[in-house]
């Protein structure tokens, strides 16, 4: 592969934290090797790493023309005639990571109207909503339905995927397998192959469903195949991107006004959400995930049992009145958060969702050292007591998939308890 030298952009950790943004359940194709994140995007392998003041990026290009890479739109693309040039890598990085909005100002805005956000946000600075390709977001969230973001995987990992580590997300593994078997290879970094996303037309082959079942996709194999058939054969090529927020267009397109904000979101968002529900394996939550992270509708608030618990625990929403997440409650929770945080409510919601994940629970542990002077006869002793708040896990039943199928699962809720440890100096 042809690799350019590392370049950098001035971005602070409060404006972007890669280790949180790429791990909080938005995208499922990034791998972290040592201190570097890697992913095949738009015909290149993109490498990202970060220090306290700068975002560093590097792109590796194939030595010759390969199969079509991820197009800048969700529409199937024709074969690439030339090797991608590097002049657009900086533009791609800024677009994909959604670097234009001032995140410090957004956090301040949300904190000014929400004491709970103000309390938790300082430990979770730098979380950005990615501007992913809509097709990739759709496939990723169909694969991730009914799975925890981080859990010990019981699936057999392909040898090439072991860089993911022992705490692997099943959705990540499914996306890796999907790209490995059906996506165009961009090249190798070391001995590891990097494949881009397969197009809808590739997954619409009649043999795909049974093969995906053999690969461990289970009931999602049917969803992926039938959705690919709809998008590639029954809908117009630009159907997915036609649902996009015009204020956040695909790479290279001009932005336009998206309309007035309403309690239930802007009209374009409501239309997009409704049309996504017609796809196989897409219920209200998956549709909102795609709207937020693939179509740019910031007011989309994905609500699952976990978010419902946050609404009850931290916002006293409907506490004790309902035991299950009905459609009426789903809509009411979204409207409540939209009314609180505005047209980027889904972004603010994602910060609090991340704060509640077990993978980031160490950030909610507060450590306080208290030093006391004790007199014991003629001697004076300094005793330092280390007080910590720790998180205890409580298992609760998770509801079935949005369409009612698929197995139930367990998610973790958190409760706080205090422990004291003493040490004598």
Buried (B, 14 or more C-beta within 10 A) or exposed (E): BBBBEEBBBEBBBEBBBBBBBBBBBBBBBBBBEEEBBBBBBBBBBBBBBBEEEBBBBBBBBBEEEBBBBBBBBBBBBEEBEEBBEBEBBEEBBBBBBBBEBEBEEBBEBBBEEBEBBBEBBEBBBBBBBBBBBBBBBBBBBBBBBBBBBBBEBEEEBEEBBEBBEEEBBBBBBBBBBBBBBBBBBBBBBEEBBBBBBBBBBBBBBEEBBEBBBEBBBBBBBBBBBBBBBBBBEEBEBEBBBBBBBBBBBBBEEEEEEBEEBEEBBBEBBBEBBEBBBEBBBBBBBBBBBBBBBBBBBBBBBBBBBBBBBBBBBBBEBBEEEBEEBEEEBBBBBBBBBBEBBBBBBBBBBBBBBBBBBBBBBEBBEEEEEEEEEEEEEEEEEEEEBEBEEBBEEEEEEBBBBBBEBBEEBEBBBBEEEEEEEEEEE
